[in-house]
Amino acid sequence: MKRTFKVLTISGIEISVHYTWFIVFGLVTYSLAVSYFPMLIKGESPITYWLMGGVSALLLFISVLLHELSHSLVAKKEKLGVDKIVLFLFGGVSEITEEPKNAKDEFRMAIAGPLSSFALAIAFWFLWLVVLKPLGSAILSSIFWYLAVINLMLGVFNLLPGFPLDGGRVLRAYWWNKSKNLTKATLVATNAGKGLSILMMVLGGFELLLGYFVGGMWFIFIGLFLRQAAESGYQRVLIRDILSGMKVKELMSSNVVCVSSDLSIYDLVDEFFLKHRFISYPVCEKGKLLGIVTLNTVKQIPRERWKEEKTKVATQGVPQNFILHPEEDAVEALEKIITSDLGKLPVVKDGEIVGILSRRDVMNLLTIKTDLGYKK
């Protein structure tokens, strides 16, 4: 199942929508059409309320997109890689592939989002007060009043001091500037984020006890999401800290299990996937890399054809930028592994494959060093 759908590209940044966005878009539209707008203005037809709800929900998510776009544009200005922006169940996220270079850059990136939300709130409020209200347009006035309020709330919520919210990133920038240590600063902001997530889940529990099921569950889900996002954010920084200064050759597995392109799919499954239990293998010919065969590509071939089809039909090529060199920086290599969706990448020197680097190799190093009380 395809989880995200590309919508457009802005300033070289891909804008995608996760399938969960459609769920929350429907819920927001329903809530506005059935409850909010009928309470705000009386006597309109159901179709009018539904149109108001749909337009408001769409403009809300455009506001969220502008919030995230402001983060991404500042990141690009600071020469940081931005993969894409994804709109999903809990709003939006900018997939910035690098950590900021210093505390000032972090602060500028973090504060850009709330400032854009506050600017939108002021713009919608100004249109409501100066243009629409004097005209007596109740429908448009209601929509723009809602957008002014919701953007104000979005800006305030994101300023809460818990990582990975924007306020948590501002807190991280402060501690980073004070301690001169990104990892320690991230730990402080992450702990604040975990505390905030617990508070939100407790509030959600109280809402459930008071009979507000939807609101209570929403607080709990947001709390769980924030906790998971805070922990994963800290882990990314810790991994980069551990890998700093290391080369691919220090992490890669040198005992490469290669398969022949002329091997039948049946033998490939029996002798490699079931025996060695890896989910992908490099395909080689006389030490030269031809590509990678994965469990997913094998599954696409009907089982009754496994004895007649060769491994080469299930082999996918590896783009040149995803082929690693032993002397390559380990942090850059990890970023390539994450963005490649292959799970592991070949390491090639002088045209011959000399190793494999996988996420497991990186995680094993992380586990060992943290268990030994690693400190930078």
FILUMVO-542869 format. One record per atom (N, C-alpha, C): residue in one letter; x, y, z. Coordinates in steps of 0.1 Angstrom, whole numbers, plus 5000, padded with zeros to 4 digits. Layout:
<sites>
AXYZ;...
</sites>
This chain:
<sites>
M500849885000;M500050005000;M500950135000;K500650224991;K501350344990;K500950435002;R501850475010;R501450555022;R501450705020;T502250755011;T502250895008;T502050924993;F501451044990;F501151074977;F501751214974;K502651224964;K503151354960;K502151444955;V502051574960;V501051664955;V501651774946;L502751834950;L503451934942;L504851954947;T505552044941;T506952084945;T507052234946;I507552284958;I507752424960;I509152454964;S509852534956;S511252574958;S512152444959;G511852344951;G512652224951;G512252124962;I511252164970;I510852074982;I509551994978;E509651864979;E508451784975;E507351794986;I506151824983;I505051824992;I504251694990;S504151615001;S503451495000;S502351485011;V501351405008;V500251375017;V500251235022;H500251205035;H500151075040;H498651035040;Y498450905038;Y497050855038;Y496250895050;T496850905062;T496150945074;T495651085073;W496151165064;W495751305063;W494251305059;F493851215050;F492451215045;F491551185057;I491951105066;I491151065078;I490851195086;V491951265090;V491751385098;V491151495091;F491351505077;F490651605069;F489151585070;G488751455069;G487251425070;G486751455084;L487551425094;L487051445108;L486951595111;V487851675106;V487851825108;V486651875101;T486451835088;T485351885080;T483951845087;Y483851725092;Y482651675099;Y482351765111;S483451775119;S483251855132;S482851995129;L483452065119;L483052195116;L481652205111;A481252115102;A480052115095;A478852085104;V479051995113;V477951945122;V477852015135;S478952065140;S478952125153;S479352275154;Y480552305149;Y481052445151;Y480252545144;F480152535130;F479552645123;F478052655125;P477252545127;P475852555131;P475652625144;M476552615153;M476452695166;M476852845164;L477752865154;L478153005152;L477153085145;I476653035134;I475653105126;I474453005124;K473253065126;K472052985125;K471352995111;G470552895108;G469652905096;G470152875083;E471452825082;E471952795069;E471652645066;S471652615053;S471352475049;S472552385052;P472252255053;P473352155056;P474452155046;I474152175033;I475152175023;I476052295025;T475452405029;T476352525032;T477352505043;Y476852435054;Y477752405065;Y478852305061;W478552215052;W479552115048;W480552185039;L480052275030;L481052355022;L481952435031;M481352505041;M482152585050;M483152495057;G482752375061;G483652285068;G484852245059;G484452205047;G485452155037;G486452265034;V486052385031;V486852495028;V487752535039;S487252535051;S487952575063;S489052465066;A488652335065;A489652235067;A490852235057;L490452265044;L491552285034;L492452395037;L491852515041;L492652625044;L493552605057;L492952525066;L493752495078;L494952415074;F494852315066;F496052235062;F496952315053;I496452415045;I497352505038;I498152585048;S497552625059;S498252705069;S499352615076;V498952485078;V499952395084;V501152375074;L500852365061;L501852355051;L502752475051;L502152595052;L502952715052;L503852725064;H503352675076;H504152665088;H505352575086;E505152455080;E506252365078;E507152415067;L506652485057;L507452535046;L508352645051;S507952725061;S508852825066;S510052765073;H509852645080;H510952575086;H511952535074;S511352475064;S512152415053;S512952525045;L512352635043;L512952745035;L514152805043;V513952815056;V515052865065;V516152755065;A515852625065;A516852525065;A517652525052;K516952545041;K517652555028;K518552675027;K518052785033;K518852905033;K520152875041;E520152795051;E521252755059;E522052645054;K521752605041;K522452505033;K522252365039;L521052335045;L520752205051;L519852135041;G520052005040;G519251925031;G517751905036;V516851935027;V515351915030;V514851815020;D514451695025;D513851595016;D512451625011;K511551645020;K510151685017;K509351725029;I508151765026;I507251795037;I506051705035;V505651635046;V504551545046;V503451595055;L502251605050;L501051625058;L500451495062;F500151485075;F499651355080;F498751375091;L498451265099;L497351275109;L497551385119;F498751415124;F498951515134;F499351645129;G499251665116;G499551795111;G500551785099;G501751825102;G502751815091;G504151805097;V505151755089;V506451745093;V507451775082;S508451855085;S509551885075;S510651775076;E510951705066;E511951605067;E513251665063;I513951725073;I515251795071;I516251685074;T517151655065;T518051545066;T519251565074;E519551695078;E520751725085;E520351805098;E521151795108;E521051875120;E521652015117;P521052125123;P521652255121;P523052265125;K523852355119;K525252355122;K525652425135;N524752515140;N524952585153;N523652625159;A523752675171;A522552705179;A521652825172;K522352915166;K521653025160;K520852975148;D521352885140;D520652825129;D519352745134;E519652675145;E518552595151;E517352695156;F517752805162;F516752895167;F515952955155;R516652995145;R516053055133;R515052965127;M515452835125;M514652735119;M513352705128;A513652695141;A512552665150;A511452775151;I511952905152;I511053015154;I510253045142;A510753015130;A510153045117;A508652995116;G508452865122;G507152805121;G506052885129;P506252905142;P505352985150;P505053125145;L506153185140;L506053325135;L505153325122;S505253225114;S504353215102;S502953195106;S502753115117;S501353085121;S500753215127;F501553285135;F501053415141;F500753515130;A501653515119;A501353605108;A500053575101;L499853445099;L498553405093;L497353435101;A497553425115;A496453455124;A496053605123;I497153685122;I496953835121;I496253865108;A496753795097;A496153825083;A494653785083;F494353665088;F492953625088;F492053715097;W492653755108;W491853845117;W491653975111;F492654025104;F492554155097;F491454155086;L491454045078;L490454035068;L489054025074;W488953945085;W487653935092;W487154065097;L488054145104;L487654265111;L487454385101;V488354395091;V488354515083;V487554495070;V487554375065;V486854355052;V485554285053;L485554165059;L484354075058;L483254125068;K483654155081;K482654195091;K481854315086;P482454425081;P481654545077;P480754505065;L481154405057;L480254365046;L479054285050;G479154235062;G478054155067;G477954015062;S479053965057;S479153825052;S479353735063;A478253675068;A478353585080;A479153455077;I478953405065;I479653275061;I481153295060;L481553395052;L483053415051;L483653465064;S482853545071;S483353595084;S483653485094;S482753385094;S482853275103;S484153185099;I484353165086;I485453095082;I486753155085;F486853295083;F488153365085;F488353385100;W487253395108;W487453405123;W488053265128;Y487453155123;Y487953025127;Y489453015123;L489853055111;L491253035107;L492153125115;A491653245119;A492553335127;A492753265141;V491753215147;V491853145160;V492653025159;I492452935149;I493152815148;I494652835145;N495052935138;N496452965135;N497153015148;L496353095155;L496953145168;L497153025177;M496252935178;M496352815187;M497552725182;L497652715168;L498752635163;L500152695166;G500252825166;G501452895169;G501852875184;V500852895193;V501052885207;V501352735211;F500652645205;F500952505208;F502352465204;N502752505193;N504152475188;N505252535196;L504852645204;L505852705212;L506052635226;L505252535228;L505352465241;L506852405242;P507452415253;P508952385254;P509152235255;G508852155245;G509052015245;G509551965231;F510651905230;F511151855217;F510251735213;P509851725200;P510351805189;P509451925184;L508651975193;L507852095190;L508852205188;D508352315181;D509252425178;D509752485191;G508952495202;G509352545215;G510452465221;G510352335218;G511452235223;G512752265215;R512652295203;R513852325195;R514452455199;V513552555203;V514152685208;V514852655221;L514252565230;L514952525242;L516252455240;R516252375229;R517552305226;R518552405221;A518152505213;A519052605208;A519652685220;Y518852715230;Y519352785242;Y520352695249;W520052575252;W521052485259;W522252455251;W522052445238;W523152425229;W524152535229;N523552665229;N524452785230;N525152785243;K524452745254;K524952745267;K526052645270;S525752515265;S526652405268;S527652375257;K527452425245;K528252405233;K528252255230;N527152185234;N527052035231;N525652005226;L525551965214;L524251945208;L523551825214;T524351715217;T523751595223;T523151625237;K523851695245;K523351725258;K522151815257;A522151915248;A521052005246;A519851935241;T520051835233;T518951755227;T518351665239;L519151615247;L518651535259;L517751615268;V518251745271;V517351835279;V516051855273;A516051895260;A514851925253;A513951795251;T514551675249;T513851555248;T513151515261;N513851535273;N513151515286;N512051605288;A512151735283;A511051825284;A509851775276;G510251725264;G509151675255;G508451555261;K509251465267;K508551355274;K507651395285;G508151495293;G507251545304;G505951605298;L506151685287;L504951745281;L503951635276;S504551525270;S503751415265;S502951345276;I503551325287;I502951265299;I501751355303;L502051485304;L500951585308;L499751575299;M500051565286;M498951565276;M498151435278;M498851325280;M498151195282;M497251195295;V497851265305;V497051275318;V495751355316;L495951465308;L494851555305;L493751475297;G494351395288;G493451315280;G492651215288;G493351155298;G492651065308;G491551135315;F491751255320;F490751335327;F489551365318;E489851395305;E488751415296;E487851295294;L488551175293;L487751055292;L486851035304;L487451055316;L486651045328;L485451135329;L485551255322;L484451355322;L483551325310;G483851225302;G482851185292;G483151235278;Y484351315277;Y484651365264;Y485651275257;F485051165250;F485851055245;F486751105234;V486251175224;V487051215212;V488151305216;G487851405224;G488951505229;G489951435237;G489551345246;G490451265255;G491351175247;M490851105238;M491651015229;M492651095221;W492151215216;W493051295208;W494251345216;F494051385228;F495151425237;F496151315239;I495551195242;I496351075244;I497251035232;F496551035220;F497351005208;F498451105205;I498151235207;I499151335205;I500351325215;G499951285228;G500951265238;G501851145234;L501251035229;L502050925225;L502950955213;F502451035204;F503251075192;F504351155196;L504151255205;L505251345209;L506351265217;R505951175225;R506951095232;R507851015222;Q507150945213;Q507950865203;Q508850955195;A508251075190;A509051165182;A510251215189;A510051245202;A511151305211;A512251195212;E511851075215;E512850965217;E513650945204;S512950935192;S513650905180;S514551025176;G514051145179;G514851265176;G516251265183;Y516151225196;Y517351215204;Y518251105199;Q517650995196;Q518450885191;Q519250915178;R518550995169;R519251035157;R520451125160;V520351215169;V521451305173;V522551225179;L522151125188;L523151045195;L523950955185;I523250905175;I523850825165;I524850905157;R524451025153;R525351115146;R526551155154;D526351175167;D527451205176;D528451095177;I527950965178;I528750855179;I529550825166;L528850855154;L529550835141;L530450945137;S530451055144;S531251165140;S532751135139;G533351155128;G534751125126;G535050985121;M534050905121;M534250765117;M534050745102;K534750645096;K534650615082;K533750485080;V533250465068;V532450355064;V533250225067;K534550215064;K535350095066;K535350045081;E535150135090;E535150105104;E533850035109;L532750055100;L531450005104;L530949885095;M531449875083;M530949785073;M531249645077;S530449545072;S530649405073;S531549365061;S532749315063;S533649275052;S533249145046;N532649055054;N532348915049;N531048935041;V531148965028;V530048995019;V529548865014;V528248835015;V527548725009;V526948764996;C527648734985;C527148774972;C526448654965;V525448684956;V524748584949;V525048604934;S524948494927;S525048504912;S523748544905;S523848614895;S522648654887;S522048544880;D522848434878;D522248314871;D521648214880;L521648234893;L521048144903;L519548154902;S518948034902;S517448034902;S516848104914;I515648154913;I514948214924;I514748114935;Y514447994931;Y514147884940;Y515447854949;D516547844942;D517847824950;D518247944958;L517948064953;L518248184960;L517448184973;V516248154973;V515448144985;V515948034994;D516147914989;D516547804997;D517947815003;E518947864995;E520247864999;E520747995006;F519948105004;F520348235009;F519348295019;F518148325014;F517148385023;F516848295035;L516648165033;L516348075044;L517548035052;K518748035046;K519947985053;K520548105061;H520848215054;H521548325061;H520648425067;R519348425063;R518348505069;R518548655068;F519148695057;F519248845054;F518048875045;I517648995045;I516449035037;I516849085023;S518249105021;S518649145008;S520149105006;Y520549084993;Y521849034990;Y522449114978;P523749144978;P524249204966;P524449094955;V524149134943;V524349044932;V525649074925;C526548984924;C527849014918;C528248914907;E529148964899;E529748874888;E531248904888;K532048804893;K533548824894;K533948944902;G533248954913;G533549064923;G532949194919;K532349214907;K531749334903;K530249334907;L529849454913;L528449464917;L527549484905;L526449404905;L525449424894;L524149484900;G523949474913;G522749524919;G522449454932;I521249474937;I520849414949;I519449344947;V519349224953;V518149144952;V517549144967;T516249184968;T515649194981;T514449094982;L514049074995;L512948984997;L511649034990;N511549164990;N510349224983;N510349204968;T511449214962;T511549194947;T511249044944;V511748954953;V511548814951;V510048774952;K509348844962;K507948814965;K507048854953;Q507548944944;Q506748984933;Q506748884922;I507648784922;I507648674912;I506748564917;P505848514909;P504948404913;P505748284917;R505348214928;R506148104933;R506347994923;E505247964914;E505347854905;E506447884894;R507048004893;R508048034883;R509448044890;W509548014902;W510848034909;W511947944904;K511547824899;K512647724894;K513147764880;E512347834873;E512747874859;E513348014858;E512948104867;E513348244867;E514748254874;K515548344869;K516948364875;K516948484884;T517948494892;T518048604902;T518048734895;K518648744883;K518748874876;K517448944873;V516348864872;V515048924870;V514548994882;A515048954894;A514549024907;A515649124912;T516649144904;T517749234908;T517449374905;Q517549464914;Q517349604912;Q518749674912;G518949774903;G520149844903;G520349934915;V521549964919;V521850064929;V522350194923;P521550304925;P522050434920;P523450464925;Q524250524916;Q525650554919;Q525750634932;N524850724935;N524950804948;N524750714960;F524150594958;F523950504970;F525050394971;I526050404963;I527150314964;I528250384972;L528650314983;L529550374993;L530950344990;H531850424996;H533350404995;H533850385009;P534850295011;P535350265024;P535750395032;E536250495025;E536750615032;E535650725034;E534450695030;E533350785030;E532950815045;D532550935048;D532050975061;D530850885066;A530950835078;A529850745083;A528550805084;V528550935088;V527251005090;V526551025077;E527351065066;E526751075053;E526250945048;A526950835051;A526550705047;A525250665053;L525050695066;L523850665073;L522650735067;E522850865063;E521750935057;E521350875044;K522350815036;K522050755024;K521250625026;I521650545037;I520950425040;I519450455043;I519250565051;I517850605055;I517050635043;T517650715034;T516850765022;T516750665011;S517550555011;S517550465000;S516450365000;D515850335012;D514850235014;D515350085012;L516650075010;L517249935008;L517649865021;G517849945032;G518149885044;G519649865046;K520349835035;K521849815035;K522349865021;L523649915021;L524249965009;L525549895007;P525949874994;P527249814991;P528349914992;V529549864996;V530749944997;V531649894986;V532049984977;V532849944965;V534150024965;K535249954962;K536550014960;K537149964947;D537550054939;D538250014926;D537349924918;G536049944918;G535049864910;G534649734916;E535249694928;E534949564934;E534249594947;I533249504950;I532549514963;I533449464974;V533549544985;V534449504996;V533749495009;G532449535009;G531749535022;G530249575020;I529549565031;I528149605031;I527949675044;L527249795043;L526849865055;L525349875056;S524849825068;S523449825071;S523049905083;R521749925085;R521249985097;R521649905109;R521649775108;R521949685119;R523349715124;D524349735114;D525749765118;D525849885127;V525049985122;V525050115130;V524450095144;M523350025144;M522650005157;M523449925166;N524149825161;N525049745170;N526149825176;L526749915169;L527750005174;L527150095185;L525950145182;L525250235192;L524950165205;T524550035204;T524249955216;T525449935224;I526549895217;I527749865224;I528349995231;K528350105224;K528950225230;K528050275241;T526750275240;T525950325251;T525950225263;D526050095261;D526250005272;D527550025279;L528550065272;L529850095278;L529950235284;G528850305284;G528850445290;G529550545281;Y529350525268;Y529950615258;Y529650765262;K530650845261;K530550995262;K531451055252;K530851155245;K531651225235;K532751315242;
</sites>
